[in-house]
Amino acid sequence: HSHQPPLPIRNHHQAMPWNPFGRGAGDDCCRCYVPVPSSEQPSPKRRSVSLGCTGILAAGSALLAALVTAAVLDAQGKSGSLGTPGALAPMLLPSADFVERAKRTEHLFAELTFQEVRAVATFAADSLGCATGYRGSGAEALRGCFLSGSEAVVLQIPSKAAALAHLDGGGPAPPRFAEVIVVHGDKPVEQGVGVYAVGPLDGQGGLSKDATLSLLRSLHFNRRPVDLSDTSCDIVTVKVVQQLLDLLVESFGESLLALGGTGVAPGTAGQLFTMYNPAVDSTLQKRVVRVVISWFHDPERFQVNWMHTLPFSFNIVQEGDPEKWYAENVSYCGQMFKTVDDLQATNQEGQLFKCTYKPNTAYTWDNAGPDPGTPAASEEAEPGRKVSRTWHVVGRGAIRWRGWELVATIRPASGLALYDVRWRGERILYELSMSDAHAYYSGDKAEKQFHYSDKAFSLSGLSGDLVMGLDCPEGSSFLDGSLWMIPSGVTLSTDPTKAKAAKLACIFESDGFEGSLWRHAQLLTRRVSGRPSRQLVVRAVSTVGNYDYITEVRFTEDGSVHVRNEFAGYPETDHAAPFGEVPTTGRRAEHGRAGPWLDWGNRIRGDLVAQLHSHFVAWKVDLDILGQRNEFHALRVGVAEGSAPGVLAKKAQTDVRMDAEDPDKLLIAQAVSPGLWRVVNAEALNPSTGAPRGYAIMIESAPAVQTLPASHPFAVTGSFAKRHLAVARRKDSEPSATHSLDHFPLDAPLLSVDRFLEDRESLVGEDLVCWVSIGKEHVTRSEDVPLVSNFGVAFALHPWNYHEENPSMQLPMMRG
């Protein structure tokens, strides 16, 4: 780093026009950078500071203006604090231009604070005369209007043109607005969901005095979002269970009494959890829900429910008034019936195969961690080593580390998003953000397939605070997100006016276990030299029901960016014949039963089956290589046949410029035809080679692509998963690979990568965006009980002829 003059030191009584540390609700201290005493000052080449927090600052204390943040958390996890004095390693002082840029990027890209979410939700509900969340139960609740979904209240991202005019051209800052989603059961079905703009925000946690609410678009009622407070489907569920109550209690136990609405189940019977997912035949005109029921006993150990799914499920067809909704495709113990009446008739005729599965638990094999009562159950695992702080976080997510600068934020629906990513002063990426994570599940019958768009459930809103030493090493910085899906007993209350902050992402340097960035042993002397690998890690961890997603972006000292998604958590389960529970003693099964081969999953314990399923994650990669006039090239390595008989074939590479969008061209990484994709600036040539400067996109870890037919509903709703990469001309109207309102209308997604490519626009000299998909087929095994070991997929962005040489060569090295 070049030496920067110290920033002016102000008395804390002086006016500070921008205070990104601020004082958050519940804060009991001020946050600041504290100058190192002169006796401890290093040489001019390395001016350093330590970070500190004090409860009361006396008059005359020195503060460094504008180098504080309310969203960064200390090593002990206290919201808004940067740690105790003397606890952090010395760091270089951030440059004044970085601090100024942090103000602008925060204004443009930082997600709404929980205070802003509360203010916007209250204003929107009051303006419309609607509730701030789902209220009541049954049909009546859906006849009103209420804020709903994982994107009930989110930041409205400004246009790229306006953002760049402010960042680069000194133009005015575009006002900050929010978007609000409201379910309108009080309007015609074609206007059943409203998307509104609310603002401007005042920058102080609230709205400006001149704030307004305006309708952006109206959508069909069947697009209403996933809302975990919504109990309207219980109308049909209760009717189904009541009609079959004697059979269900005989088969699955007395816990069904409560769900049948006829009385309270005995306390020893346990409780039932009902999950409503989109059925494979759900469309815009016919919203269909697949009902899966699981058992648990203690809400404190609710997670065992994923191992105790009942072999009984059905669809709910949501057509017209909720009182007219009905059930179909009823599955009982491996038998499928079109209607409940059909199942009932078969039972009365004595032709029904009956099974018995009455779940119970000792919290051993079905529960994460050691068995209760064992020595390991009372012990705590040792956390990893502490990291020294070599990075800066300014404001609400502006990060500086070595040659990198960026801003990170957590979107309520889609999770981690990075903006204005700069390498050695030049913008590389305007945006690098996770769009969605889809999961597609097989079943023993085609009618039992179902899927999740985890964006619709929220890739942040169902999470808890990250744990220091488990999710992130000691010494990390934390970033806040906002949660408004709050547990209330055994249910969830969804209300943005009650939003709160949570630690959802962390930043740290990983510098000890990745080996070397480069190394070489000289042939004649055998002396080794090299550079240890150091990486800046931005990591977010989100829980969505049974699954956990670990998302991280790593920045290295050679200008590369590595993106990885790991999957963790409990698998979804069903049962195979004969649908019984294997007797157990403690954690071990007393005996197992070999059954016939299953094409839809694998037995993981007795007759319990973890279903075959796919995970696909979509990323938006908006590379700006020395501006927005870029083009896209595909390089492949193949074979050039001999030019004449007897002449050997040789390896050869081809490079093709893609001139226009093409929905029919599936860009898939293949081992039999290796290669890479590049975004380059043809007008900016490498002075050493004359090649256009650019960045390459390289798929790693052999990820899967969607293998279902193109006409399959899952392939339509998640068209991004057909390929590893699609390239399109960037448009503000195409902000993400999917929309949170696409969860149920599988046939008519609002946002679709396939549709982005249909107009076949030119890709030469244009602002381009790459849609990257990385996926995994999860073939299940007994070792997935009760939790899977984390597994993942990845891609990387590498400078390709961007530099004249390896940029890490000018950094200090180690010698053997």
Steps between C-alpha positions, in 0.01 A plus 500: 500500500618850433542728797197715570506813717305465822137601490411812700425428863192669639382560850194286560289811560562625146235446232553184297299512175517124439520261791482144374565359846215709638323371806263210449213398720632336813858617448681584822821627350642708221709347225811652358850451368744597774843639395800305624710705746800663336742271682337205326478653152671287235716629221330724240464202268258334741282741693273292723208540735321280749124478527330566828168549675441698820183546696542873559724739310621793704509848353803550285527135387631466149287336235579425141205637309289266290683177581235328706219259430180382665483178303839349585503281806777430744679176570259430787201547267353815656300696244666818388837458674846459352659328797701592805805729495822325417328182383563551131809492287636824353362603162569761242271802517236497225556762235279807490371412153393157624311655790327742266416222256362293789242772564381480141494121470314467830234743383458316171524134595478431875178315582244668723578506871247343733395853600434586135307174449277585796440856383419400140268216606307726736468775239388260224243324718357827629486651150316199356288415802656152510643279772877482542485120475269200464234526771235256612440158350312321229321657207428829670868589540556481123211735425682800641832658403834459673878528445644161417798295391878491513507829307218667691728803556829530311730761352412615150830474313568816296561478128859428406522819297396712798731308735805540275423866440519548875799272560716602206361821357432705810129504424233531767425203721180331386247501787467177699163329456355176630279245327208343682295190410136492611247218462162642397222257577279807488550547124424297185728199455689668214599772751552265793865594561629856495861614477548855629780755519536689829731792562721682502675386817658767716834328571428507873305177526167641385316664213519855370214735579399499135497117474239345275369157406442411134386181328765351270306198375203275577525122473269199521387384845661158434840671505460587866827424676597225740387618842580274792225667705238399240272230641238510226594153373404360839138527387551207263752315717259483792219377273721224356621383840147509644371284217780245548554544874436141615733360235771758565495458878515121454799535267696795639389559857301743708694809391252513210217584743613862529546543125153352446346778702307255723697546819843549647742214455647349819824666608701184440373472143716784369417770249474527123664745260323562170707621207338649189715492186417559133379183334654410167180597315453842665434778245398862492136410446497196728710540812570155645670426831662171604436427869768310693446419868775420749516425872691648792460503876695784658502841325851554639609202287268565211765396248433127553182548294701471177576137595137421586294573190167315490432276197190707429477807276268671255455803276280802567354668192452870577239604246251775578380572853700317771180331618491323162859375502533123485747212534623265230788254434475353849791270587465249785766234571625492141155501336375797297134597481348779293273617781442446871173326415690250285730415790206471737311273263800270456532475876131419547528228235785340695741550209726758667851401602547642848830585659598603850751773573472655845808717542692545822839638590773470761688786322779269390524402131247766391661793682822684424785451742599241763240288680342659809677407820833414341821687594522654153152649539619722786822611334556795266705463184808719492473798265761561233785742538449875509579709194674835502306783344663610175188644337281804551122512509363851471135595521252219441717263300766690304808276519866565420770231506836523329420579133125439531208731572132405495169541680315197641139478610236238582178499296196373695400249231816407310779546755854617429554777242822686415524826304763733354779243534834665421841342453795736533274797443316370192143378510484131408143424599203729525304220667567146622189370672321179578162490322338187638549140611263239358448142616306245293384178669410168344228271635375145473220638281535781245214684675704519820786706354544842661745786498625791707604844393684592816492863398123480543546371856796738558870429487554711810171558684478158667859507624655563838807695607826356370714336767856615550739206485250285309378704204785751507838507676561705811585856402262521201287801424127446469235658279136536596189407311136548592264225616122525527397131505506453876426173686194516723454171686473228234407747225664791318377856513575700186487876556753749352405762761669274753821454300820454695869482419699176486860409419467335161843539336862528606829625359845366582840420353578132454876475498625174641366187339466567128867436424673731258379752248810406300816303576796346318809296583803601294627196314874536568499637855167346613429822687129572530337840472138603495216707638261359765140511387294762676135549417230740606184300574148642497273226633125485554316207659125461465253242622187421299297246696693174483792625290792732572679690225858613553588764242844650472699718265879495530732766362865418438815705449527411132169672414285184497156456655381159619128438561376193687166372626488219753188306591437367848215400730235229517383308192133479398359153564217266403433130550519182292321169552427356752489848659603399851747634753817296558525413873792683657710482810658839545670621187548166327233315309445146631458366151446625150277384221617465145235623263456527125701757308348848504542739207387807698733490801685276740412338831688673776352314797268206463211611280585870531607639163691820427380612159720554198511874438691778326643824637555791261628845591475797265748789508492835324849593379508854358861542389604848389842467339640854477152633429176359362601443135580131530465184298482127575737226376486121538832316489511123457786253499466222246701305247634601160527197279818437306530701179601192303508122541754400761502845666397479864207692639581771749322698765349824373297786637223698337357832607159616383336833565129469577340782303140475624287349772397144420249305714580183307872505575557325833836596645597199711843418638604156376798284585516364145521851360670718761519873468395828653282803436628857496357848522747737336537860395612490136594868519740451794797290392769348715817704423717189520299267277243706314226268627178660627499535876233305678386256765424131454211308656601145591261239636655289772404180688319336203154637583181357354244658269126441478438167327121507494336565161472865396120480527506373859355756744821502705707573188266786408495671839877463545626541145835628630589142602502367141852631451800608702507842340279729296612840377260785428499872446449657840161658575364654818174318425681165537639536852509134602480149357173438686233690692373415848146506356581216255479224762151371417429600135761260360380552144524880492806638681530878517877473454661233281852467362353330193284805439794736552662341194197480271544841336848397377651845552858584408772417751779693329613820668218480753448494874476127568378287788581132549251272673700220662337181628680250722316190615527159657303180474460376856501121486422414860668248731476375858775743601249780435331407831412717675690784331693498177869587509547831324557468126528771241543640152710789376608729219779754468581827324863528390678792336573396141758715326389775735853550638838504330625235743394308809394789726615323815866507390550844652393386847751383763583130482634228727825318436597153612 
